[in-house]
Amino acid sequence: MSTPTTRPARRGLGTGLRATSKVLPEHARAHNRSLVLQHLFHEGPTSRADLARATSLTRVTVSDLVNVLLAEGLVEELGVQPVRRVGKPAILVGMRTDAYQIVAVDLSDDAVMRGAVMTLTGEAVVRRSLPVDGRVGDGLVDLITRFARTLVAAATSPVIGVGVGSPGVVDDSGTVIEAPNRQWANLPLAATLTDRLGLPVHVANDANSAALGEYTYGGAAGAMLVLTIGQGVGAGVMVDGGRVHGAADAAGELGHVTVVDDGEECACGRRGCLETVLAAPALRRAVAGLDPAEADEALASVGRTLGVTLAPVVGALNLAEVLLSGPPELLDGALRTAALQTLTERTMPATAAGLRLRMASLDEDVVLAGAAVLVLAAQLGVS
């Protein structure tokens, strides 16, 4: 009698994303396939009978799907389940999360683009970075193309797709509607890169990607906001396990909410946006030349402004967590403490009870992890 293959410990994974649209009859098979892969991805090796029970699919449907997935090389048989009762022992099947890879690209920093070849469970096996050298517009698209090609070439297993986390407003097709800092407007970035790379490419706003990464790989709550703070400021919002898109795919654009009357000019052309005080360059300017106590007070002042900005959002959506992703030496101290205190003071006790404001658990990999989730969800129906 064969025994189950010993598998290495897997990285902790969060729950899957909530379905956001009705499943039509013509999509039933793809939906069922997604259910099976989603279960194997999050729960590990399972027998066909247990898969049927977990997904509420018939045993015949599950058996047919598993046979197709075996033929495609996405799952494998791992030996028999330990005998727990009389009868023929069940054969375990598991997802081959180490047999395929994803290329992820993070464009959130205007000085350097970061990329990685990642496993399906979010581990980076190859890392690269490349200075942007001030490129914007079409020149930046050309640089991204070359960068992605080097990552694809560095992969050690077949690549199922490329995910990109980009600044700006990005619609469901991967078109960058507006990214002022990159001089992009109505740019079909996903379609352009798909054509150039010969692989499926999926593009989303970098903050939304960060939210997906924290939710899937970082164990964040189902009602949370991730604030990405770098050259600019963005926010990705998850509510009840679904990403909030908004009427024009611009949900989470807190960076361009005016918070300072007659403040500094922003890249968007207006004055006093949150980005002008909270973006990393602005924070560094604010503390330059100050002693530690003065620097803490300057950062706390920005934290109070952030708390005032976030309070209506937290109150309206009853968020459980707010995560900050950016330079910890600037964010994880007086700024974070003041922001949480202000949030608590400006929201109802029932809303503020248990609210957490913390640093993102995936640190600098948060956008890369989310870009990988974009590919997982689009290509395999897994998140």
N, C-alpha and C positions, 0 to 999 in steps of 0.2 A: 504494500500500500504506500502510495506516495504521500509526502507531507508538504504542507504549504511552504513556499519559498520565503526565506527570511528577507524582509524588506527593511531598508534603513528608516529611521525615524523621520517623519515628515514634519515640515514646518506647520505650525498651527494655522488653520484657515478659518475664516469667518463664515457666516451663513450666505446663501445665495441671494441674488437680487430678486426683488419682487417683480412678477410679470406686470408689464405696464400696458399691454394691449390684449384684446380678445384673440384667442387661438381659433383660426378659421379651419374648416375641414381640410382644405388643401395643405395646411401646415401641420396637420396632426402627426405625421410621421417624424417631421423635424422636431416637433414639440416633445414627442415621446423619446426620441433619441437624446434630446437635451436633458430630460428627466433622469435617464439612466446614467449619462455621463456626469451630471451634477451630483448624483448620489455617490458614485464611485470616487469622484474628485474629493468630496468632503468627508465621506465616511470610510473610505478605504475598501479593500477587497471584500466582496459580498457574493453569496451564492445567487443563482438565478431565481430561486424561489423567494429568497429574502428581498431581492430587487423588485420582484413583482409585488410583494406585500408593501414595501416602502413607497413605491411609485403609484400603487393602485392600478397598475397595468396587468393584463392577463399574462399567464405564464407563457402562452404561445407567442404573444407580442414581444415579451422580454427575450425569449429564446431567439426569435428571428433577429431582433435588434443586436443582441450580443454576437450572433454569428456574423452579421455585417461588420460590426466593430472589430471583431477578431480578424476578418479578412482585410480591413483597412489598416490594421496594426495599431489601433488606438487602445485596445484592451488586450489582455493576455490571461490565459488560465494559469493559476498559481497552485495547483494541487488540490487535495480534498480538505474539506472542513473537518476539524476534529469531531469524531462521532459522539453525538449527544443522545441518540435514540436508535432504536432498531430500524434497519433499512439501509438502503444504498447511500453511502456518504455523498454529500453535495460537493461539487467542484466550485472552488472560489474563482471569481474573475476580478481583475483589478485594472485600473487605468494605467497605461504606460506613460506616466508623467515625466519619465526621464528619457523617453525615446524621441521627443520633439522639442523644439526650442522656439522662442519668440525674440524678435529684435525690438527693443524699446528705446525711444529717443525722448529726451527731456530738453525742451527749448525755453524753459522758464527763466534762465539766466541769459542776459543779453551779451555777456562777455565770453561765455563758453557754452557749447552744447555738450551734453553728457549722454552717453548711450551704453547699452549693455545687451549681451545675449543672455536670455533668461530661460530657466526651466519653466514648465507649466505651473509649478508650485511657487514661483517667485524668487528663486535663488539666482543671483547673477553669476554666470560662469566665465564671462569675458566682460571687461569694462574698457571703455574708451572715452576720451574727451578731446575736444577740438576747439581752439580759440575761434571766436566769430570774427574778430578783427574789424568790428564796425559794419559788417555787411548787413544790408536790409534789402527788402524788395526781392526781385528776381535773383540777385546775386546770393542772397541767403538761401533761397530754394535750391539753387545749384549746389551750394555747400552741404546742405542737408542730404541731398541725393548722394553725393560722394561719400559722406560720412556713413549713411545707411548701408551703402554697398560694402564698405570695409567691415562693418559689423556682420552683415550676411556672410561675407567670405570667411569671417572668423568663427562662425558657428561650427559646432562639433556634431550636430545632429540636424535632420531636416527642419527648416524654418517654416512654420505654418502661417506666419504673417508678421507685419510690422505695426507697432503702435507708437503714436506720437502725441505727446502732451505739449500743446502750444498755447502761448498767451493769446488773449483776445476772445471775441465772441465767435464760437464755432458751432455750426449747425450739425444736424444728424448725418448729413452726407460727408462731413469732413471738410466743408468749405469754411475758410476763415472769413467771416463777414467783415470783421474790423479788428485790426491789431495795430494801433497807432505807433507803438514803439518799434514795430517791425516794418512799418510802411506797407502793410498788406490790407487790401480791401477786396472783398468778394473773390478771394483766391481759392480755387478748388484744389487745396493742398493734397487731400487724400487721393483724388483721381489722378493728379499730376504724378505723385510718387508711385502709385500703383502702376501707371503706364511705364515709368522709367525703370522701376525695380523688377517688374514682372512678378510681384507678390502682392497679396491683399494688404492694403495699408489702411489703417483706421486712425483718425485724428479726432481729438477732443480738447477742450480747454484744459490747461494744465492744472488748475485748481479742481476741476471736476474729476480729472484723472487721479489727483491726489486723494480725493474722497473715495473713489472706487478702490484705490490701493489700500487705504486704511481700513475700509469696510471688509474687503475680501481677505487680505493678508494680515492686517494689523489688529483685528478684533475690535474695531470701533463699534459704537452703538448704532442702531438703525435710524436714530434721529440725531443727526450731528452735522456740524459745519467744519470744514477744513479751510483755514485761512493760509494761503501761500504768500510769503513775504520775501521778495527778492528785489530785482530791479523794479518790479511793480507789485501790486497787491491784488490778489484774486481770491475768490471763495467758491468752494464746491459744497453743495447741500444735499444731504440724504434724509429722506423722511419715510418712515415705515418701510425701509428696505428698498426704496426706489429713488433714483437720482432725480432731483428737481431741475427741469429744463427751463421753464418759463415760456411766456408767449412768443418770444423771439430768440429762444435759446440763449438768453443772456442772464438767467438766474445766477445770483452770486456775484454780480459786478459791483461789489462794495467798494472796490478801490477807486471808483469814480463817482462816489457819493460825496457831495460837498460837506465838509465838516468844519472848515475854517473860513469865516467871512474875510474877503480880501486877502486870501492866502497866496501862496506861491502858484505860479502857472504850472499846469499839469500837461503831460504829453497829449491829453485829449483836447487841449485848447481852452479848458476852463480853469478856474482858480480855486484853490482850497480843497481839492479832492483828498480823500483819506490817503491816497498813494503819496501825496506830497509830504506827509508827515510820518507815515508808517513804513514806506519802502526802505529797504536796507540802506541805500545811499543817503536817504534823508536822516535815518537814525544815526548813521556814522557821523554825519555833519553835526547833528545835534549834540553829540557827546565829545566831539573833537576838542582836545585841550583842557577838558574838565577833570577835576579830581574825582575819585570814586563816589563821594557823597553827592557832588553836583551832577555827575553823570546819572546816578540813580534817580535823582529828582527829575531830570530832563526826560528819562525814559518813563518814569511814573506818570508824568504829564501826558505823554503820548498814550500810555495805557489807559488813562481816564478817558481820553478822547475815543479810544477804541471801545471801551465799555459802553459809553453813551451811544456809539454807532450800532453796536451789536444788540443792545437791550431790546429794541423793538422786534428784531429778528428772532431772538431767543424767546421773547414773550409770545409772538404770533405763532411760532412753530412748535413751542414747547420742546426745545432741543435738550438732549441729555448731555451732550458734549460739544465743546468747541476746541478744536485742535489747531495749534500754531505750527507751521512748517517754515523754517527759515533759520537765520543765524542764532544759535542758542545763547551766545554771549550778549546779544542785544535783547532777546525776547524772554528768555527763561530766568527772570529775576524780578526787578522792580516793575517792569512793564506788565508782565503777566499777572503779578499780584494785584496791581492797581486796577487792571482791566477786570479781573474777577470780582474785586470788591465793588467796583462801580456797577457791574452787571447785577450783582446781588442786591445792591441798594435800589436799583431802578426797575426791578421785576417783582412780581408778586411772590410771596413766600412759597406758594404751591408750585410756581414755575422754577424758582431758584433752588428749591430743595434738591440736593443731590447733583446739581449742575457741576460739571467738571470743565475746567479750562486748563489744558495741558499741552505739552509739546507732542507733535506727531511721533508715533512709535517707530515709524520706518525711516525717520531722519531724512538724509539727503536722497534716499532711494524712493521716496514716496511717489513722485511723479512717474518714475520708471516702472514701479510696481503697478500703478494705475494704467499706464500705457499697455502693459502686458495683459491686464484684465480686459481692456478694450478688444484685444485680439481673441482672447479666450471666449468672451461672450459672443463675438461676431462669428467666429469660425467654428466653435464647438458648442455654443449655447451654454457655456459654463461660466460661472462668476462666483 
